[in-house]
Amino acid sequence: MLDRSRVLARLQDISAKLFIDLGPMHDVARHVWERVTNDATFMHKVRSLGETPFLIPTWSDNLGDCIVIDQQVGPYRVLSVDGSQIYPDRHQGTACFLINIGTVVLSYGLEGKAVTLDSTPLVYIGEDEELFEVTPEVINCRRQELELTTGLAYSKQFQPDAAAQDAPFVFLIDGSLIFWHLESKNTNLKDTFLSRYLLTLHQLYQTKTLTAAYISLPKNKELVNLLKLELCNFNVAQSELFKDIDCLVDTSVASFFLEPYSRTIVFKNNSPICAQYPNHLQPYFFYLHVGTEIGRVEVPAWIAQDAIKVDTVARILIDQSIKGRGYPVAIAEAHEQAVVKGPDREFFYQLICKIGVEQNQRLTMSQKSMKKRGIGV
């Protein structure tokens, strides 16, 4: 049992260190941002630098441009997919796990059904993942694959109808199109799932499905890293010269010039894993002020290189955020369809036990698991 009085006492002891005053950092960053955006040679200096110890984006438009998004949105259809999982209970001795895929399709101003909701539970046993041992990281990779393939399937079903009514169709993903979680995985796991993800993204490209990932409260620092280069005069070994802005994130920089319902220019992400993406799927990003927050939007190259497509994605994300009171309603509803709560997990584990009893199979249950079900004194 948590001793709340001790927690309170400890929090009071460290209260002075809990929150950092970012005001001075913001002042430094704002000054440097104004300097680099007025420096016509800055882009050339960045491109000629070579490798750096931190991630640097590339861009082609004016760095500090603020692009206002027209809020007049016509009929459109939006799809979002999310997933959650129940990991195997190692205390029950079975490799059985569940992935629940939540899907939502919302239509505005179009003929036909306005809302389509679905929740699809998929149950697997260990041998379904014949290439790998069943671990939480493998299950997470499998879940992301199912989110993408489900999005592809629904796109094929709903996009033609939207196109027939001359309405945009957008597939919104909660998270990133840069599959960061694979970078630290072993080569076999990384290559297997990256190829599956990219195949699905390519199929979405073939169907011309506008696909975008939205990240709320992003912690990326690619724009901040540009300021670091300026502060150290492009000598990255002198890290002490940019320590004053170490705690800032890109949305801090974007807040200097983004007004509500506007976006930054589009940047290309240059993380190592992106080198394995084909050219038309290379991840690009921009920051979007949806009215209540500045979010990060990631799109593949074939969308990023078309300003009309980028603005369509931005306009629909803004409209979805207004309808969702600050967060895209389609993404929020997909999460609600997918979420698996504590009682659901207990129900799943109890069903496995029940089926084992019915089949006269004895499950190996750990002493810890049995102790949880009845504590003796």
N, C-alpha and C positions, 0 to 999 in steps of 0.2 A: 504494500500500500504506500502511495506517495505521501510523504510528510510535507504537506503544503506550507506549514509555518516555516520550516527550514528552507524551502525553496524561496519563499518571500524574503526571508532574511538575507539569503545569498544574493538575490537580485538587487536588493537595496545596497548591499556591499559593493557591487560592481556597476551600479547605475550610472556612474560618471563615464564609464567606458562603453556603455551599451550603444549610444548614439553618437555619431561623429558630426561635427559642424562642417558641412560641405561648402558653406558660404565662401570662404577664402579660395577654395579649389575652383569653384564656379567662376570667381572673378578672374583668376589666372587663365582658365580655359577659355572664357569668353574673349579675353584680350588676344590670346593666341589664335583663336578661330577667326577673328576679324582680320588678323594679319595674314594668315595663310589663304583665306578666300580672296584677298586683294593682291595676292602675289601671283602674277601671270606665269612665273617659272616653277611654282610649287609642284605641279603635276609632273613636269619633266624631272625635277630633282628626286621625286619619289620613285619614278619608274627607272631611273638610272642607278638606284641605290643597290639593287641586288637583294640577297637574302637578309632577313632581319630575325631577331629572336622572338618577335611577336608578329601577329597576323596583320597584314596590310592589304586593304582592298584596292581595286583599280576602278577608274571611272573615266568618262569622256566628256560629260557636260560640265557646266560651271558648278564648282563644288558647293557653293552656298545658296544655290537656287531653291526657292520655295515655290512649289507648284500647287496652285489652288485647284481643288477638285470640285467639279460641278455637282451640286447635291440633287439636281433634278434627275431622279432615277425613274426609268420607265419599267415596264414589265420585265421580270427576270425570274430565274429559278436557281436555287442554291442547294448544294448537297454537302453534307458533312458526315464523317465517319469517325468513331472513336472506339477504343477497345479497353478492356480490363481483364484481369486474369485471377484464377485461383491456383496457386502453386501446389504441387504435391505435398501432402503432409508427411514428412519423413518419419513422424512418430507412428504412422499407421502402416508403414512398410509397403506402400504402393506408389507407382510412378504416374498415376492418373492425374491429369490436370484439366482445367477448363479455361477457355478464352471466350469472353462475351463481347460480341461486336454490336455496337449501337449505331444506327443509321437514321438520318433525318433528311427529308427532301421538302423544302419550302418553296411554294410558288406564289408569285405576286403579280396580279393583273393578268393571269393566264387562264385559259379554259382548262377544265379538268380539276382533279383533286388538289386542294390547296396545301394539305399537310400529309406526308407519309412518314410514319414512324415504324421502326423495327428494332427488335432486340434478338439476336441470334446466338444462343449458347452452343459452343463447339467443344466436345469432350474428346480428349486424346489419352492414349496410354503410351508408355515409354517407347514402344516399338514403332510408333508413328514417326518419330524423329530418328530414323535409323542411322543417320549420318553422325549424330552427336549424342552425348550423354544428356539426359534431361536435367537441365539446371535452370535457375531463374533467368539467367542471361539468354539462354536459348529460347525459353518461352517468351521473353520480351521481344526478341528478334522475330519470332513467329507471329506474335501479335501485330507488330508493325506491318509485316507482310500481308496479313489478313485485312488490315485496315485499308491498305492500298488496293489490293485486289477486289475488295468489296466496293470501294469507290469506283473502280473501273467498271465493274458489273452494273452498278446503278447508273453510271454515266451513259453506258450503252443503251440502257433502258429509257432514261428520261431526257437525255440531251436531244435526240432527234425531234421529239415533240416540241421542245423549247425552240429549236432551230426553225421548225415549221411555222412557228408563231413569231419569228424574227425577234427572239428574246435571248439575251445572254444566259449562259449556263456556267456556273462556277462551282468547282469542287474545292472546298475549304478544309485544310488539314490543321489540326491543333498540334503545334510543335514546329519542327524544322525539316526542310528538304535536304539539309546537310546531315548525313547520318553519323553524327558525332559518336554515338554509342558503339559504332563498329571499329573506331580507330584503335582502341585498346585491346580488341579481341584477337585471338590467334588467327593466323592467315587463312586457314580452312574455313572457319566460321565467318570471318569477314568477307572473303571472296564469294562464298555461297550466297549469303543473304544480300550483299551489295548487288550481285548480278540479278537476283530476283527483284529487288526494289527497282533497279534501273530498267529492267524489262517492262515492269508495269508502268513506270513513268513514260517509257517510250510508247507503249500502247495508248496511254492517255494523250500523248502528242499526236499519234496517228489519227485519233478520233477528234483532234482539235479541242479537247476539253481544257478550258481555262483552269489551271490548277495552281493553288497558292497556299502557302503555309503561314499561319498567323501566330505570333509569339507575343503574349501579354507580359508586361514588365520584363523585357529582355535585359540580359546582363552582358551582352556583347560589347567589345571595346575596340572595334576596328576604326571608328572615327577618332576615338581617344588616342589610339596609337599614331594617327597622323599628327596629332598635336605633340605627342612625345618626340617624334622625329624633329619637329621644329624647335622644341625646347632644348634638345641636345645638339642642335645644328647638324643633324644627320650622323652624329657619332654615337651609335647606340651603346657603346661601351660606357659612356658617361651617364649611367642610369640615375645617379644622384640628381641630375638636372631636371628630371621629370617626375620625381617622387611626389611632388606637390599635387599631381592630378591622378595618382594611382587608384584612388577610390572611386573615380568617376566612371560612368558607363556611357554608351553612345546616346542614350535618350537624354542625358544631361546636355550633351552638345546640341542635339537636334532641338532642344527646347529654346535655344538661343534665337532661332530664326523661324521655327515652324509655328504657324497659326493653326487654330482648330480647322479641321477639314482640309488639310494640305499635306503634301508629301515632299520628301527629299528627292534628289535625283536617284538614279539606279546605280548601284555599285556591284561589282563582281567579287564574290568571295574567293579567296585563294588558299583555303586550307588544303593540306596535303591530300586528304581523301577525295577532294573534288577533282584532282588530276585524273581519277579513274572514271569520271563521268564523260560520256560522249559530248561533243561540242554543243549540240542542241539542247542538252539537259543540264549544262553547267549552271550551278546555283547563283542567282543574283539576289540582291536584297534592296529594300528601301525602307525608310521610316515613315510612318503614317500617323498623323494626329487625328484620332477618331472622335475628338470632342472632349473626352474625359481622360484620355491617356495617349501616350505615344507608343505605338506598337511596332514591331518589326514584321515585315512581310517578305517572304522569300518566294521567288518564282523561277522556273527554268528559263534558260537563255531564249528559247523561241518565243516566249512571252515578253521577257525583259527587253528584247530588241524591237518591240512594237509599242510605241507610246500609247496608242489607242487601247491596246489590250491591257497595258499597265493601269491606265486610268479607269478602265472598266472594272478591273479587280478592286482598285482603291475605292471607287464609288460604291460598289456593292458592299465592301467591308465597312465603310462608314455607315451605310444605311442599316446594315445588320447590327452594328454597334449601337446605333440610335434606338433601334427596335429592342435590343437586348439591354438597354440602360447602361451602356458602357462597354459591353463585351458582345462579340458576334453571337446572335441568338441561335443560329444553326449549330455552331460549335458547342455552345452550352447545352442545347437539347440533345445532341449526339452523346455528350458525356453522361447526361441523365439516363439515356437509354442503355449505356454501356456499363454504368457503375455497378460494382458488386460489393455489397455491404457485409459486415460481420456475420449477421444471421444467415446470409446466403452461403457463406463459406461453411458454417456449421452444418447447414442443410446438406450441402454437397458431400462433406465428409461423412455425415450420418447415413446418407444414401449408399455410399460405398460400403460401409459396415453392414447395412441391412442386406444389400445384394450378396455380400459375402456369406452372411448367415443363411440366406435362402438357398445358396448353392453349396451349403455344407463346406465352405472354405473358411479356414481360420486365418484371419489377418494377424500379422505380427504387430502387436501394439507395444510401444515403449512404456516403461514404467512411468516416465514423466507424463505421457498422455493419459494414462489411467489415473494418475494422481490428481490431474486437473479435474477429472470427472467426479471425484469424491475425496475430500480432505478429511482424514481422521485426526482426532486430537487425543 
